[in-house]
Amino acid sequence: MSLLYFLLVFSLLAAIVSIMSSAQVSYAMEEISPTKQVKNGVSLQDIKCNKDLKLIFKNSDNSPACVSNSTAEILIQRETYITKIFNQKIIAGEPKYRILSWHDVPEEQEEFIVRMIWIDENSDPIKMAKKSNEKPEGYAAVFAWKFTRGLYSDADDRCIDSTTREYTKFQCPWLDNGIISIKEKTAEWFGKYKDAGGVLDYLILDDESSFGNWSLQANPGWADAIENDPRFSTLIPKLNQTSLDLVMNRPHANHSAYIQWNAIQDEMLVDARNKAIFEPVKKLYPNVKASNYNDYVVDMDHVIPEKNGHKQYYFSNFGTHNAKSFYGDIRQYGDKIGHDSNTVLEWQIKIFEAIKNSSDIPNMAWIPYFSYPENDLNQEDYEEMMVYLICHTKEPLLFWNSNASDLDNKLAYDIMVKINNHDHCK
């Protein structure tokens, strides 16, 4: 055979391979959602849809979608979607700002809303490690749900009767044995998680356990058990009281001892959480950022009344960050200063500023879904609060969307798109 024949055959085979490769790439792209294609660097106009689906763009923010021809026709007639874009508004590449959510959101919103990885003491660390590697870089957030449960249930941490020296039925805020137990479990679980290649950028807790005035009031005999414990004497210098009589005296306006007690017992519990959870995790992940829901430092000179009107200050925080909730819920305090949205927004910002001015500890912030029944903010002020908190914390917001509707999640997503497209924090 001639050399020319071989060259012709070789050229033909090369062309076939090239066509097949292009088809395979095109088919692979069609299998990936529009949002993920954008994340992978594909321009909006070059997005591929599955067979028989049409690429359209939302009129308000140019977010892409692959829909059937009939659906596309309806959406275009309604003028909510278009087939071509003229100004590419959606962010290509990695967003500058994201939020971490409690629950899932639709796939097309995952670019800006990243769900935290839920764990409890029975979770498989190897499976969770795999999930962590699927998160965007810098946003592997483990949410330890009831991971601290055993911290408050050790039988040897119950209150001791000073007369009989026997344990009572009540738990006490001295959690020495619970700390040891949970610390061992934490070190073991996160050790396996790390060995399996688990990534950990954020450790988030929602431990709302309390020995505060409000909890003790709901359980008759509990305050007496704490007061009669031999260890109570160590708290007298801090409390400036020899008993819990004034702490338990209602109405609260009669004495400020309840405020001091709440701060003292909170400090004890924060210390226990840090020893049992944060310290063993930090040994494995020295750069981890950690916080617990509503653990934060605010001193008595800066504190702003909370939703029930109490000027409650706090001495310590869990982990590395304060984590106050900003839920737009003003309750009884609103009866004094007003319930209108603008007043609530100003009040929330004053609380944040009080926390920021009380220490150099950096901040995270919890926000609710917009239709949360107790939220007194209108949509405009809700958005302004999100922007304010993002710009002043430089951390992802912690989005409690437990009972959120599709519209709630979409609103949060749209706000994040807007923030990323027009950097309000400059």
Sine and cosine of phi, psi and omega as CSV:
sin_phi,cos_phi,sin_psi,cos_psi,sin_omega,cos_omega
0.00,0.00,0.53,-0.85,-0.06,-1.00
-0.98,0.19,0.35,-0.94,0.05,-1.00
-0.87,0.49,-0.60,0.80,0.00,-1.00
-0.88,0.48,-0.64,0.77,0.01,-1.00
-0.89,0.46,-0.72,0.70,0.02,-1.00
-0.87,0.49,-0.66,0.75,-0.01,-1.00
-0.90,0.43,-0.63,0.77,0.02,-1.00
-0.91,0.41,-0.67,0.74,0.02,-1.00
-0.90,0.43,-0.69,0.73,0.00,-1.00
-0.88,0.47,-0.67,0.74,0.00,-1.00
-0.90,0.43,-0.63,0.77,0.00,-1.00
-0.91,0.41,-0.69,0.73,0.02,-1.00
-0.90,0.44,-0.66,0.75,0.00,-1.00
-0.89,0.46,-0.64,0.77,0.01,-1.00
-0.91,0.41,-0.65,0.76,0.01,-1.00
-0.89,0.45,-0.70,0.71,0.02,-1.00
-0.87,0.49,-0.67,0.74,-0.02,-1.00
-0.89,0.45,-0.68,0.74,0.00,-1.00
-0.90,0.43,-0.68,0.73,0.00,-1.00
-0.90,0.43,-0.65,0.76,0.01,-1.00
-0.90,0.44,-0.67,0.74,0.01,-1.00
-0.90,0.44,-0.63,0.78,0.02,-1.00
-0.91,0.42,-0.65,0.76,0.01,-1.00
-0.90,0.43,-0.67,0.74,0.02,-1.00
-0.89,0.46,-0.71,0.70,-0.01,-1.00
-0.89,0.46,-0.68,0.74,0.00,-1.00
-0.90,0.43,-0.66,0.75,0.01,-1.00
-0.89,0.46,-0.64,0.77,0.00,-1.00
-0.91,0.41,-0.59,0.81,-0.01,-1.00
-0.90,0.43,-0.41,0.91,-0.03,-1.00
-0.99,0.16,-0.20,0.98,-0.04,-1.00
-0.99,-0.14,0.65,-0.76,-0.02,-1.00
-0.89,0.46,0.45,-0.89,0.02,-1.00
-0.81,0.59,-0.67,0.74,-0.03,-1.00
-0.88,0.47,-0.69,0.72,-0.01,-1.00
-0.94,0.33,-0.51,0.86,0.07,-1.00
-0.90,0.45,-0.68,0.74,0.05,-1.00
-0.88,0.48,-0.67,0.74,0.01,-1.00
-0.87,0.49,-0.55,0.83,-0.01,-1.00
-0.99,0.15,0.08,1.00,0.10,-0.99
0.98,-0.18,0.06,1.00,0.01,-1.00
-0.97,0.25,0.75,-0.66,0.04,-1.00
-0.94,0.35,0.37,-0.93,-0.08,-1.00
-0.86,0.51,-0.66,0.75,-0.05,-1.00
-0.94,0.33,-0.31,0.95,-0.05,-1.00
-0.99,-0.17,0.13,0.99,0.02,-1.00
-0.90,0.44,0.66,-0.76,0.03,-1.00
-0.97,-0.25,0.69,-0.73,0.07,-1.00
-0.95,-0.33,0.40,-0.92,0.09,-1.00
-0.87,0.50,0.33,-0.94,-0.03,-1.00
-0.82,0.57,0.67,-0.75,0.03,-1.00
0.96,0.28,0.12,0.99,0.08,-1.00
-0.95,-0.32,0.48,-0.88,-0.06,-1.00
-0.92,-0.40,0.64,-0.76,0.03,-1.00
-1.00,0.07,0.84,-0.55,0.08,-1.00
-0.74,-0.68,0.22,-0.98,-0.07,-1.00
-0.75,-0.66,0.68,-0.73,0.02,-1.00
-0.92,0.39,0.71,-0.70,-0.10,-0.99
-0.90,0.44,-0.54,0.84,-0.11,-0.99
-0.98,0.20,-0.57,0.82,-0.08,-1.00
-0.66,-0.75,0.12,0.99,0.02,-1.00
0.91,0.42,0.27,0.96,0.05,-1.00
-0.92,0.40,0.70,-0.71,-0.12,-0.99
-0.99,0.11,0.41,-0.91,0.09,-1.00
-0.47,-0.88,0.57,-0.82,0.09,-1.00
-0.95,-0.31,0.90,-0.44,-0.08,-1.00
-0.71,-0.71,0.21,-0.98,0.05,-1.00
-0.93,0.37,0.34,-0.94,-0.02,-1.00
-0.87,0.49,-0.63,0.78,-0.02,-1.00
-0.92,0.39,-0.65,0.76,0.04,-1.00
-0.92,0.40,-0.66,0.75,0.01,-1.00
-0.86,0.51,-0.68,0.74,-0.02,-1.00
-0.88,0.47,-0.66,0.75,0.00,-1.00
-0.91,0.41,-0.73,0.69,-0.04,-1.00
-0.91,0.41,-0.58,0.81,0.01,-1.00
-0.94,0.33,-0.64,0.77,0.05,-1.00
-0.88,0.47,-0.57,0.82,0.04,-1.00
-0.97,0.24,-0.14,0.99,0.01,-1.00
0.91,0.42,0.41,0.91,0.09,-1.00
-1.00,-0.04,-0.34,0.94,0.03,-1.00
-0.73,-0.68,0.41,-0.91,0.02,-1.00
-0.74,-0.67,0.26,-0.97,-0.02,-1.00
-0.99,-0.11,-0.30,0.95,0.02,-1.00
-0.74,-0.68,0.45,-0.89,0.04,-1.00
-0.88,-0.48,0.50,-0.87,-0.02,-1.00
-0.90,-0.43,-0.51,0.86,0.08,-1.00
-0.80,-0.60,0.91,-0.41,-0.07,-1.00
-0.97,0.26,0.99,-0.14,-0.09,-1.00
-1.00,0.08,-0.52,0.85,-0.08,-1.00
-0.96,0.29,0.56,-0.83,-0.06,-1.00
-0.95,0.30,0.80,-0.60,0.13,-0.99
-1.00,-0.08,0.64,-0.77,-0.06,-1.00
1.00,0.05,-0.35,-0.94,-0.09,-1.00
-0.99,0.17,0.78,-0.62,0.08,-1.00
-0.90,0.43,0.49,-0.87,0.05,-1.00
-0.98,0.19,-0.53,0.85,-0.05,-1.00
-0.81,-0.59,0.70,-0.72,0.10,-1.00
-0.69,-0.72,0.19,-0.98,0.16,-0.99
-0.81,-0.59,0.44,-0.90,0.01,-1.00
-0.97,-0.25,0.80,-0.59,-0.13,-0.99
-0.95,-0.30,0.42,-0.91,0.04,-1.00
-0.95,0.32,-0.71,0.70,-0.04,-1.00
-0.83,-0.55,0.12,-0.99,0.00,-1.00
-0.90,0.44,0.40,-0.92,0.19,-0.98
-0.78,-0.63,0.27,-0.96,0.05,-1.00
-0.82,0.57,0.51,-0.86,-0.11,-0.99
-0.82,0.57,-0.61,0.79,-0.06,-1.00
-0.94,0.35,-0.17,0.98,0.03,-1.00
-0.98,-0.18,-0.06,1.00,-0.12,-0.99
-0.94,0.34,-0.25,0.97,0.03,-1.00
-0.89,0.45,-0.53,0.85,-0.06,-1.00
-0.91,-0.41,-0.31,0.95,-0.01,-1.00
-0.86,-0.52,0.93,-0.37,-0.08,-1.00
-0.95,-0.30,0.84,-0.54,-0.01,-1.00
-0.96,0.27,0.68,-0.73,0.10,-0.99
-0.93,0.36,0.49,-0.87,0.01,-1.00
-1.00,0.05,0.93,-0.36,-0.06,-1.00
-0.98,0.20,0.73,-0.69,0.11,-0.99
-0.69,-0.72,0.44,-0.90,0.28,-0.96
-0.72,-0.69,-0.07,-1.00,-0.10,-0.99
-0.91,0.41,-0.25,0.97,0.00,-1.00
-0.98,-0.18,0.01,1.00,-0.01,-1.00
-0.93,0.36,0.53,-0.85,0.03,-1.00
-0.99,0.16,0.92,-0.38,-0.05,-1.00
-0.90,0.44,-0.46,0.89,-0.01,-1.00
-0.95,0.32,-0.69,0.73,0.05,-1.00
-0.91,0.42,-0.64,0.77,0.01,-1.00
-0.92,0.39,-0.57,0.82,0.05,-1.00
-0.88,0.47,-0.65,0.76,0.03,-1.00
-0.89,0.46,-0.67,0.74,0.03,-1.00
-0.88,0.48,-0.61,0.79,-0.04,-1.00
-0.89,0.46,-0.50,0.86,0.00,-1.00
-0.98,0.19,-0.11,0.99,0.05,-1.00
-1.00,-0.05,-0.10,0.99,-0.03,-1.00
-0.99,0.10,0.42,-0.91,0.08,-1.00
-0.85,0.53,0.52,-0.86,-0.02,-1.00
-0.84,0.54,0.78,-0.62,0.01,-1.00
1.00,0.01,-0.01,1.00,-0.07,-1.00
-0.79,-0.61,0.51,0.86,0.12,-0.99
-0.99,0.10,0.99,-0.17,-0.09,-1.00
-0.91,-0.42,0.88,-0.48,0.05,-1.00
-1.00,-0.09,0.82,-0.58,0.02,-1.00
-0.97,-0.23,0.95,-0.32,-0.06,-1.00
-1.00,0.06,1.00,-0.09,-0.07,-1.00
-1.00,0.05,0.89,-0.45,0.00,-1.00
0.83,0.56,0.42,0.91,0.03,-1.00
-0.92,0.39,-0.39,0.92,-0.03,-1.00
-1.00,-0.08,0.14,0.99,-0.10,-0.99
-0.79,0.61,-0.71,0.70,-0.03,-1.00
-0.93,0.36,-0.20,0.98,0.00,-1.00
-0.91,0.41,-0.45,0.89,-0.11,-0.99
-0.93,-0.37,0.20,0.98,-0.10,-1.00
-0.83,-0.55,0.11,0.99,-0.01,-1.00
-0.93,0.38,0.78,-0.62,-0.06,-1.00
-0.87,0.49,-0.46,0.89,-0.03,-1.00
-1.00,0.09,0.06,1.00,0.08,-1.00
-0.95,-0.30,0.23,0.97,0.07,-1.00
-0.96,0.28,0.36,-0.93,0.03,-1.00
-0.90,0.45,0.54,-0.84,-0.02,-1.00
-0.95,-0.32,0.74,-0.67,0.06,-1.00
-0.96,0.28,0.85,-0.53,-0.09,-1.00
-0.91,0.41,-0.38,0.93,-0.01,-1.00
-1.00,0.06,-0.78,0.62,-0.07,-1.00
-1.00,0.02,-0.30,0.95,-0.08,-1.00
0.89,0.45,0.37,0.93,0.04,-1.00
-0.99,-0.17,0.43,-0.90,0.08,-1.00
-0.94,0.33,0.61,-0.79,0.14,-0.99
-1.00,-0.06,-0.06,-1.00,0.02,-1.00
-0.99,0.10,-0.11,0.99,-0.11,-0.99
-0.99,-0.11,0.67,-0.74,0.14,-0.99
-0.96,0.27,0.51,-0.86,0.03,-1.00
-0.89,-0.45,0.33,-0.94,-0.04,-1.00
-0.97,0.24,0.04,1.00,0.12,-0.99
-1.00,-0.02,0.97,-0.24,-0.23,-0.97
-0.93,-0.35,0.63,0.78,-0.11,-0.99
-0.82,0.57,-0.72,0.69,-0.06,-1.00
-0.97,0.26,-0.61,0.79,0.07,-1.00
-0.89,0.46,-0.62,0.78,0.02,-1.00
-0.87,0.49,-0.74,0.68,-0.01,-1.00
-0.87,0.50,-0.72,0.69,-0.05,-1.00
-0.90,0.44,-0.76,0.65,-0.05,-1.00
-0.94,0.33,-0.56,0.83,0.03,-1.00
-0.88,0.48,-0.67,0.74,0.03,-1.00
-0.90,0.44,-0.70,0.71,0.00,-1.00
-0.91,0.42,-0.64,0.76,0.01,-1.00
-0.90,0.44,-0.74,0.68,0.00,-1.00
-0.87,0.49,-0.65,0.76,-0.01,-1.00
-0.92,0.38,-0.73,0.68,-0.07,-1.00
-0.90,0.43,-0.78,0.63,-0.05,-1.00
-0.95,0.30,-0.39,0.92,0.12,-0.99
-0.90,0.43,-0.70,0.71,0.04,-1.00
-0.92,0.40,-0.62,0.78,0.03,-1.00
-0.87,0.49,-0.70,0.71,0.00,-1.00
-0.93,0.36,-0.67,0.75,0.02,-1.00
-0.87,0.49,-0.49,0.87,0.01,-1.00
-1.00,0.08,0.09,1.00,0.03,-1.00
1.00,0.00,0.28,0.96,-0.02,-1.00
-0.91,0.42,0.68,-0.73,0.05,-1.00
-0.99,-0.16,0.63,-0.78,0.00,-1.00
-0.62,-0.78,0.97,-0.25,0.07,-1.00
-0.99,-0.12,-0.61,0.79,-0.02,-1.00
-0.74,-0.68,0.68,-0.73,0.16,-0.99
-0.90,-0.43,0.90,-0.44,-0.09,-1.00
-0.88,-0.47,0.77,-0.64,0.06,-1.00
-0.90,-0.43,0.44,-0.90,0.20,-0.98
-0.76,-0.65,0.94,0.35,0.02,-1.00
-0.98,-0.22,0.96,-0.29,-0.06,-1.00
-0.96,-0.29,0.36,0.93,0.03,-1.00
-0.88,0.48,0.54,-0.84,-0.08,-1.00
-0.41,-0.91,0.58,-0.81,0.18,-0.98
-0.92,-0.38,0.41,0.91,-0.06,-1.00
-0.96,0.28,0.13,-0.99,-0.05,-1.00
-0.79,0.62,-0.69,0.73,-0.09,-1.00
-0.93,0.37,-0.59,0.80,0.03,-1.00
-0.94,0.34,-0.68,0.73,-0.03,-1.00
-0.90,0.43,-0.59,0.80,0.00,-1.00
-0.87,0.49,-0.52,0.85,-0.07,-1.00
-0.99,0.15,-0.12,0.99,-0.08,-1.00
-0.73,-0.68,1.00,0.02,-0.06,-1.00
-0.82,0.58,0.70,-0.71,0.01,-1.00
1.00,-0.09,-0.29,0.96,-0.05,-1.00
-0.93,0.37,-0.73,0.69,-0.01,-1.00
-0.88,0.48,-0.65,0.76,0.02,-1.00
-0.89,0.45,-0.63,0.78,0.00,-1.00
-0.90,0.43,-0.63,0.77,0.03,-1.00
-0.93,0.37,-0.71,0.71,-0.02,-1.00
-0.89,0.45,-0.58,0.82,-0.03,-1.00
-1.00,0.08,-0.06,1.00,0.05,-1.00
-0.96,0.29,0.68,-0.73,-0.01,-1.00
-0.82,0.57,-0.46,0.89,-0.06,-1.00
-0.97,0.23,-0.20,0.98,-0.02,-1.00
-0.88,0.48,-0.47,0.88,-0.02,-1.00
-0.86,0.51,-0.46,0.89,-0.01,-1.00
-0.94,0.33,-0.30,0.95,-0.04,-1.00
-1.00,-0.08,-0.23,0.97,-0.06,-1.00
-0.85,0.52,-0.69,0.73,0.02,-1.00
-0.88,0.48,-0.55,0.84,0.01,-1.00
-0.98,0.22,-0.63,0.77,-0.06,-1.00
-0.98,0.19,-0.43,0.90,-0.08,-1.00
0.88,0.48,0.44,0.90,0.06,-1.00
-0.65,-0.76,0.56,-0.83,0.01,-1.00
-1.00,-0.04,-0.03,1.00,0.04,-1.00
-0.47,-0.88,0.05,-1.00,0.05,-1.00
-0.99,-0.15,0.25,0.97,-0.05,-1.00
-0.84,0.54,-0.76,0.65,-0.02,-1.00
-0.95,0.30,-0.49,0.87,0.05,-1.00
-0.88,0.47,-0.64,0.77,-0.06,-1.00
-1.00,-0.03,0.03,1.00,-0.06,-1.00
-0.98,0.20,0.86,-0.50,0.08,-1.00
-0.93,-0.38,0.52,-0.85,0.04,1.00
-0.94,0.33,0.40,-0.92,-0.10,-1.00
-0.88,0.48,-0.46,0.89,-0.07,-1.00
-0.87,0.50,-0.27,0.96,-0.03,-1.00
-0.93,0.36,-0.50,0.87,-0.03,-1.00
-0.31,-0.95,0.52,-0.86,-0.03,-1.00
-1.00,0.00,0.11,0.99,-0.05,-1.00
-0.88,0.48,-0.51,0.86,-0.02,-1.00
-0.92,0.40,-0.55,0.83,0.03,-1.00
-0.91,0.42,-0.70,0.71,0.00,-1.00
-0.91,0.42,-0.68,0.73,0.02,-1.00
-0.88,0.48,-0.69,0.72,0.00,-1.00
-0.86,0.50,-0.63,0.77,0.02,-1.00
-0.93,0.36,-0.63,0.77,-0.01,-1.00
-0.91,0.42,-0.77,0.63,-0.04,-1.00
-0.93,0.38,-0.55,0.84,0.06,-1.00
-0.89,0.45,-0.67,0.75,0.03,-1.00
-0.87,0.49,-0.63,0.78,0.02,-1.00
-0.90,0.43,-0.67,0.74,-0.02,-1.00
-0.95,0.31,-0.62,0.79,0.07,-1.00
-0.88,0.48,-0.69,0.73,0.04,-1.00
-0.87,0.50,-0.66,0.75,0.02,-1.00
-0.90,0.43,-0.69,0.73,0.02,-1.00
-0.90,0.44,-0.65,0.76,0.02,-1.00
-0.89,0.45,-0.69,0.72,-0.02,-1.00
-0.93,0.36,-0.65,0.76,-0.09,-1.00
-0.99,0.16,-0.54,0.84,-0.13,-0.99
-0.90,-0.44,-0.83,0.55,-0.16,-0.99
-0.93,0.37,-0.71,0.70,-0.08,-1.00
-0.87,0.50,-0.74,0.67,0.04,-1.00
-0.92,0.40,-0.54,0.84,0.03,-1.00
-0.94,0.34,-0.67,0.75,-0.01,-1.00
-0.89,0.45,-0.53,0.85,0.06,-1.00
-0.88,0.47,-0.58,0.81,0.00,-1.00
-1.00,0.10,-0.57,0.82,-0.04,-1.00
-0.76,-0.65,0.99,0.12,-0.12,-0.99
-0.85,0.52,-0.44,0.90,-0.07,-1.00
-0.98,-0.18,0.17,0.99,-0.03,-1.00
-0.90,0.43,0.61,-0.80,0.13,-0.99
-0.98,-0.19,0.72,-0.70,-0.13,-0.99
-0.66,-0.75,0.57,-0.82,0.06,-1.00
-0.40,-0.92,0.32,-0.95,0.09,-1.00
-0.80,-0.59,0.65,-0.76,-0.03,-1.00
-0.75,0.66,0.85,-0.53,0.05,-1.00
0.88,0.47,0.39,0.92,0.26,-0.97
-1.00,-0.07,0.88,-0.47,-0.01,-1.00
-0.32,-0.95,0.29,-0.96,0.02,-1.00
-0.97,-0.25,0.79,-0.61,0.16,-0.99
-0.55,-0.84,0.78,-0.62,-0.08,-1.00
-1.00,0.00,0.27,-0.96,-0.12,-0.99
-0.92,0.38,-0.32,0.95,0.00,-1.00
-0.99,0.15,-0.32,0.95,-0.04,-1.00
-0.92,-0.40,-0.29,0.96,-0.19,-0.98
-0.83,0.55,0.64,-0.77,0.06,-1.00
-0.95,-0.31,0.62,-0.78,0.01,-1.00
-0.80,0.60,0.68,-0.73,0.06,-1.00
-0.99,0.13,-0.12,-0.99,-0.20,-0.98
-0.87,0.50,-0.39,0.92,0.03,-1.00
-0.98,-0.18,0.14,0.99,0.09,-1.00
1.00,-0.01,0.05,1.00,-0.02,-1.00
-1.00,0.05,0.72,-0.69,0.06,-1.00
-1.00,0.03,0.95,0.32,-0.09,-1.00
-1.00,0.06,0.86,-0.50,0.05,-1.00
-0.98,-0.21,0.29,-0.96,-0.02,-1.00
-0.64,-0.77,0.51,-0.86,-0.14,-0.99
-0.99,-0.13,-0.40,0.92,-0.14,-0.99
-0.48,-0.88,0.27,-0.96,-0.01,-1.00
-0.76,-0.65,0.39,-0.92,0.08,-1.00
-0.99,0.14,0.66,-0.75,0.13,-0.99
0.94,0.34,-0.74,-0.67,-0.11,-0.99
-0.96,-0.29,-0.33,0.94,-0.17,-0.99
-0.77,-0.64,0.55,-0.83,0.27,-0.96
-0.93,0.37,0.47,-0.88,0.00,-1.00
-0.57,-0.82,0.92,0.39,0.02,-1.00
-0.97,0.24,0.55,-0.83,0.09,-1.00
-1.00,-0.02,0.65,-0.76,0.04,-1.00
-0.83,-0.56,0.99,0.11,-0.17,-0.99
-0.98,-0.22,0.13,0.99,0.03,-1.00
0.89,0.45,0.43,0.90,-0.11,-0.99
-0.94,-0.33,0.97,-0.24,-0.13,-0.99
-0.98,-0.19,-0.33,0.94,0.10,-0.99
0.68,0.73,-0.77,-0.63,-0.12,-0.99
-0.89,0.46,-0.54,0.84,-0.01,-1.00
-0.89,0.45,-0.48,0.88,0.05,-1.00
-0.90,0.44,-0.43,0.90,0.05,-1.00
-0.91,0.42,-0.38,0.93,-0.02,-1.00
-1.00,-0.04,-0.68,0.73,-0.11,-0.99
-0.95,-0.33,-0.18,0.98,0.02,-1.00
0.92,-0.40,0.45,-0.89,-0.03,-1.00
-0.96,-0.29,0.00,1.00,-0.05,-1.00
-0.92,0.40,0.46,-0.89,-0.16,-0.99
-0.85,0.53,-0.70,0.72,-0.04,-1.00
-0.90,0.44,-0.62,0.79,0.05,-1.00
-0.90,0.43,-0.67,0.74,0.01,-1.00
-0.90,0.44,-0.67,0.74,0.02,-1.00
-0.88,0.47,-0.73,0.68,0.01,-1.00
-0.87,0.49,-0.64,0.77,0.02,-1.00
-0.90,0.44,-0.69,0.73,0.02,-1.00
-0.89,0.45,-0.66,0.75,0.01,-1.00
-0.92,0.40,-0.62,0.78,0.05,-1.00
-0.89,0.46,-0.62,0.78,0.04,-1.00
-0.89,0.45,-0.71,0.71,0.02,-1.00
-0.87,0.49,-0.71,0.71,-0.01,-1.00
-0.89,0.45,-0.59,0.80,0.03,-1.00
-0.89,0.46,-0.68,0.73,0.03,-1.00
-0.91,0.42,-0.71,0.71,-0.02,-1.00
-0.89,0.46,-0.60,0.80,-0.03,-1.00
-0.99,0.16,-0.17,0.98,-0.06,-1.00
-1.00,0.07,-0.38,0.92,-0.03,-1.00
-0.30,-0.95,0.11,-0.99,0.05,-1.00
-1.00,-0.06,0.13,0.99,-0.01,-1.00
-0.92,0.38,0.78,-0.63,0.04,-1.00
-0.93,0.37,0.25,-0.97,-0.14,-0.99
-0.83,-0.55,0.60,-0.80,0.34,-0.94
-0.93,-0.38,0.13,-0.99,0.00,-1.00
-0.51,-0.86,0.71,-0.70,0.11,-0.99
-1.00,0.01,0.67,-0.74,0.12,-0.99
-0.78,-0.63,0.43,-0.90,0.01,-1.00
-1.00,-0.10,0.15,-0.99,0.24,-0.97
-0.95,0.32,0.46,-0.89,-0.19,-0.98
-0.87,0.49,-0.64,0.77,-0.08,-1.00
-1.00,0.08,0.20,0.98,0.11,-0.99
-0.76,0.65,0.83,-0.56,-0.16,-0.99
-0.82,0.58,-0.51,0.86,-0.05,-1.00
-1.00,0.02,-0.08,1.00,-0.03,-1.00
-0.95,0.31,0.85,-0.52,-0.02,-1.00
-0.99,-0.15,0.13,0.99,0.00,-1.00
-1.00,0.02,0.64,-0.77,0.16,-0.99
-0.98,0.19,0.10,-1.00,-0.13,-0.99
-0.89,0.45,-0.65,0.76,-0.01,-1.00
-0.89,0.45,-0.71,0.71,-0.02,-1.00
-0.96,0.29,-0.52,0.85,0.09,-1.00
-0.87,0.49,-0.71,0.70,0.04,-1.00
-0.90,0.43,-0.68,0.74,0.00,-1.00
-0.89,0.46,-0.61,0.79,0.03,-1.00
-0.91,0.42,-0.67,0.74,0.04,-1.00
-0.86,0.51,-0.73,0.68,0.00,-1.00
-0.88,0.48,-0.71,0.70,-0.01,-1.00
-0.86,0.51,-0.74,0.67,-0.06,-1.00
-0.93,0.38,-0.63,0.77,0.04,-1.00
-0.88,0.47,-0.72,0.69,-0.07,-1.00
-0.93,0.36,-0.49,0.87,-0.08,-1.00
-0.99,-0.12,-0.20,0.98,0.08,-1.00
-0.97,-0.25,-0.48,0.88,-0.08,-1.00
0.85,0.52,0.43,0.90,0.05,-1.00
-0.78,-0.62,0.41,-0.91,0.07,-1.00
-0.89,0.45,0.68,-0.73,0.09,-1.00
-0.92,0.40,0.48,-0.88,0.06,-1.00
-0.98,-0.18,0.95,-0.32,-0.23,-0.97
-0.99,-0.13,0.96,-0.27,0.05,-1.00
-0.99,0.12,0.99,-0.14,-0.03,-1.00
-0.89,-0.46,0.62,0.79,-0.06,-1.00
-0.82,0.57,-0.72,0.70,-0.02,-1.00
-0.90,-0.44,0.44,0.90,-0.07,-1.00
-0.94,0.34,0.57,-0.82,0.11,-0.99
-1.00,0.08,0.14,-0.99,0.07,-1.00
-0.86,0.50,-0.60,0.80,0.02,-1.00
-0.92,0.40,-0.59,0.80,0.04,-1.00
-0.88,0.47,-0.76,0.65,0.00,-1.00
-0.90,0.44,-0.64,0.77,0.00,-1.00
-0.91,0.42,-0.62,0.78,0.02,-1.00
-0.89,0.46,-0.73,0.68,0.03,-1.00
-0.87,0.50,-0.66,0.75,0.03,-1.00
-0.89,0.46,-0.74,0.67,-0.02,-1.00
-0.87,0.49,-0.62,0.79,0.03,-1.00
-0.90,0.43,-0.66,0.75,0.00,-1.00
-0.92,0.38,-0.61,0.79,0.08,-1.00
-0.87,0.50,-0.72,0.69,-0.01,-1.00
-0.89,0.46,-0.70,0.72,-0.01,-1.00
-0.88,0.47,-0.64,0.77,-0.01,-1.00
-0.96,0.28,-0.56,0.83,0.00,-1.00
-0.97,0.24,-0.54,0.84,0.00,-1.00
-0.78,-0.62,1.00,0.03,-0.14,-0.99
-0.85,0.53,0.99,-0.16,-0.04,-1.00
-0.96,0.30,-0.20,0.98,-0.10,-0.99
-1.00,-0.04,0.04,1.00,-0.01,-1.00
-0.94,0.33,0.00,0.00,0.00,0.00
